[in-house]
Amino acid sequence: MGYQRERRCACSSASMKMYSAARFTGAVLGVLLLGHAVLARDHSRLNGVWTLVPARSDFAGQSVVQTGTVTITERQGIIIVERSFAYEGATETFFYRDVTDAEDNATIKTGKDLKSKSRWDHDVLKVTTTRSGAVTLESYALAPDGSMAVTVVRPGQKAATLAFQRQ
């Protein structure tokens, strides 16, 4: 019968090491690119209109918000966060409305006393607002049950945690 010949590569061990290193580097780059695409996809999961659920929120001793919505739109690196809240007072209702519209990690300045910066910290959208030297940090994150949790940290106050459901 026929017999099999042993084949040997004429390649040097140095070129095999280079080939292995190139394959390893390619695999690492592929994983990094895929990981970046997955994270970018997660950012759009916060897009939409969210309605406050006061009963599930912890206002940390601050004025209780009766109604509120947050609208988030992130598209092509532009982040838009629009907030509208109504606080019930003894004789009147106050409305708060603010829009942050900036490229990821860009700073918006409105007048000389107001700066706002939106950025992604992994899967958490963070909005930092500086008004007259006081810094407020809002962190928007998707909760395991599909709701959105927002933590608001203001100077000299306990952090408030607000619960939102998708509208």
N, C-alpha and C positions, 0 to 999 in steps of 0.2 A: 504494500500500500504506500501511499505517499507519506512523506514525513514533513513535519512542520519545521520551518526554519525560524530561528529566533531573530527578530528584528531589533536592531539597535539604532538609536537616534544618534545622529552625528552632531547633535547639539552639545554645547559645553554646559557645564553646571552653572556658570555665570549667566548665560542667556536664559536658562530655565528659571533661575531665581528672579530675573527681571520680568519674565513672563508671568510668574506667580504674583510678584508684587503689583504688576499692572492689573491683573485680574482682581486682586484684593482691593486695590484702590478704586477700581470701577464698581465693585460691589458696594463699598462704603459710600461712594458718591450716589449710587442708585438709592440706597436706603435713606440717605439724607434728603434727597430730592422728593422721594415718596413721603417721607415724614413731614416735610414742609407743605406738600400738597394736602395732606390729611389735616394739618393744623389750619391751613387757609380755609378748607371746607368747613371746619367747625365754627369759624368766625361768623359765617352766614346763618348759623343756627340761632343766633340771637336776633337776627333781622325780624322785624314785625312790630305790631302794636301790642303792648302789654298793659294789662289793667291791674291796678293795685288791689290787693286782698287785705283790707285793714285788720280783719280778725286774725290773720296769720302773721302780722307784722309786729315788730318790737320798736316802738318809737323812742325808747330810752329817755322818757321824761320830756321829750320835745312836743311841740304842738301836734296833735293828732290830725292826720290828713284824712279827710272824708272820702274824697275821690281823687284819682290820679291815673295818668297814663304815661308811659314811656314808649317812644317810637325809636327804634334803632335801624339804621340802614348802613351797611358797610358794602361798598362796591368799588372795585378797582383801587383799593387803597384809600378811598375817601370814607371817613366815618362821620355819620350824622346821628346825633343823639338829641332828641327833642323830648322835653319833659313838661308836663302840664299837671299842676296839683291845685286842689281847692282845699283851703283850711277853713273850717267852720269856726267863726268867732262868736262872741256873745251877740253882736248886732250886725255883723257883716261877714262876707266870704271873701277871702283873698285868693287871687290866682297867681301862680308863679309859672312862667314860661321861659325857657332858655333853649337855645340851639347851639350845639357845637358841631361845626362842619370843618373838618380838617383832614389832611392826609395823615395816615398812621404816623404817630409820633411828632406831628407838627404842632406848633403853638399858634393860637388865635389871640390877638390882642384887640380889645374893644375899649377905646378910650385909654387913659393912662392908668386906671385903677383895676382893670379886669383882664386877666389872661386865662385861657382855657387850653388844655392839652389832652388829647385822646390818644391812647395807645393800647396795644394788645400786650398782655403779660401772659403768655401761653394761651389759655382759653378764657381768660378773664379780661374784659374790657375795662380799662381804668381811665377815668376822667378826673383830671386835677384842675381845679379852678382856684385862682388866686384873685381875691378881691380886697383891695385896700390892705394888702399884706397878709391877710388871713387865708390859709390854704384849706380847701375842702377836697377830700378824696372820695370819689364814688367808684365802687367796684361792682361790675355787672357780671354775673355768672349763671350758667344754666345749672339748675338743681337736678338730681337724679330722677325726680318724678316728672321732669319736663317743664316745671315752673321756672321762674327767674328769681334769683335772690340778689338784692342790691344792698350793699353795706355802705353807709354814709358816715364818714368821719369828719367832724368839724372841730376846730380848735376849742379847747376848754369844755367839750361836751362828750358824753358817753356815745359810743358808736350806735347808730340806729340800723336795724336790719329790716328791710321792706320786702314783702313777698308779692310777686306779680304772676298772673296767669295770662297765657296768650289769648288775645281777643279773637 
